[in-house]
Amino acid sequence: MEPLTAAVLRTIVRIIGLVFGIIVLATISDKVYEHDPEAKRSICFFNNKPSACDFGMACGGLSMIVAFVFSVLDCAAGFQQYLEPTIRRLLHALGLAVSGILSVLWLAGFAYMTNQWLKYLDLEKGSDTSTPPGLKSAAEACLAFSFLSIPVWVSE
C-alpha cells in the first residue's frame, strides 16, 4: 500500500471540515435556534443572542462551501498539471489564506458561543424554567464540533 500524499491528506482534512461545518450548521438550525410562533420571532438559546447563532451558522456554512470548492479543486488534480505554475501557486496561497481566516473565525465563534451558552446556563439556574429537551446535548455538540474545526482548518 502506498503512503498517502500531501494532496490526499489535505483533501481528507477538507472533507472532515465539510462534515464538521454541516454538523454545526444543522445543530444550530435544528435545536439551538427555535422559532417562537407566539412572539413571531426566532429564539437563540445561546443567551438569547441571535448574533451567537448567526455567527455559528455563518462559520458552518462558509466552511462547508470552502471545503467543498477546494475539495473539488483537489480532486481535479489531473487538470492542475496543465495550469501555469503561477496559477498553481496562487491557488495554494489562496487555500492557505482561506484556511487561516476560517481557523480564526472558528476560534472567535467557539469563544463567543461558549461564553453565551455559559451565561444562558447561569441564568437558567436562577429561574424556574428548564432547558428544552435535547437542547443541552445539541448545544454541546455544536460547541464541540466548532472547537474541533479549529485544528482542522489550522492543519491545512
N, C-alpha and C positions, 0 to 999 in steps of 0.2 A: 504494500500500500504506500502510495506516495504521500509525503508530508504536504500539509495544506500551505498554499502560497499566501502571501500577504493580501492579495486581492480577494481571495476566497474568504479569509478570516474577516476582512473588512466588510464584505457582503453579509456574512453571518451576523456580525455585530449590528449592522444596519437593520437587518430583519428583526433582531431582538429589540432594537429601538422602536421599530414599527409596531411590534406586538405590545410593548410597554405603553406606547402612546395610545393605542386602541384601548387598552385596559383602563388607563387613567381617564380618557375621554368618556368611555362607556360608564364607568362607575360614578363619575360626577353627574353626567346627564341622566342616569337612571335613578340613582338613590339620593345623592347629596343635594342635587338641585331639584326641588319639587315645585309643582305649580299648585297654588292655593286658589281654588275656584271662588271662594268667598271674597277674598281680598283682590282677586283678579290680577295677581302678580306672582312671580316666582320667588321662592324662598331658598336661600342658600344656607345650608346648615353649618357652614364654616363661619360661625359667629354672626349669622345673618348679614354677611358681607358678600354681595354679588360679585364684587371685584375678585375675591379669592376664587370663587368657582369659575368665573370667566377667564382668569389668568391660567388656572389649571387646564381648562378646556382648550385655551389657545395654545398652550405648550404642547398638549397632547395632539391636537390637530396639526400644528406646524411640524412636529417631529414625525408624524405619520406621513405627511406629504414629502418632506425632505428625505426620509428614509426610503420611501417608495421610488422617488425620482433617482436618487443616487444608486439604489439597488438595480434599477433598470439600466442605468449607465454602466454599472459594474458588469452586469450580465451581457452587455453588448461589447465585451472586451475585444472580440474579434473585429468589431468595427473600429475600435480605438487605435488599432495598429495603422490605420490609414489616415489618422489625423496628424496634423503637424505637431512636432514636439512642443512648440509654444502653446498650442491649444490644450495639449495634454497636461502641461504644467499649470495652465490657468484653471483647468477643471480640478486638478489636485489641490491647488491653493484655495479654490472656492469651497471644496469639500472640507478642508481644514478650518477655514473661516466660519463656515456654517456650523460645523461641529463645535467650535469654540463658543459661538453665540448661543447655541442650544444648550450647551452644558451650563453656561452662566444663567440662562433663563430657567432651566430646571432647578438649579441651586436656589435662585431667588423664589421660584414658585414653591418649592418644598418648604423653605423657611417661612414664607408668608402663610401658606395653607396650614402648616403645623401650628404656627402662632395663633391663627384664628380658631383652629379646632380646639386647642387647649383653652382658649378663652371661652369657647362655647361649653366645654365640659365644666369649667369653673362656674359659669352662670347656671348651668343645669343643676349643679349640686345645691345651690341656694334656692332653687324654685321647686314648685310642686310638679312640674311637667317632667315627663320621662322621654328618653330618646326613642324615636320611632323604630320599630323592629327592622333589623338589617342595616340601619344607618351606621352604627358604630363599626361594624366589620367592613362596610363599603368605604367609609372614610379612612379607615386604617389601611385598607388595600390601596386606595388612591395615594395615600401618603407614602406607603412602602414602595410602590412602583414609581412614584415620582422621585423618590430618593435613589432607587436603583437605576433610574435613567441618567443620573449624573455621571457615574463611571462609564456607562455605555457610550455616551457622547464624548467624554474625555478621551476614551481609548481609541477614538477614530484617529 
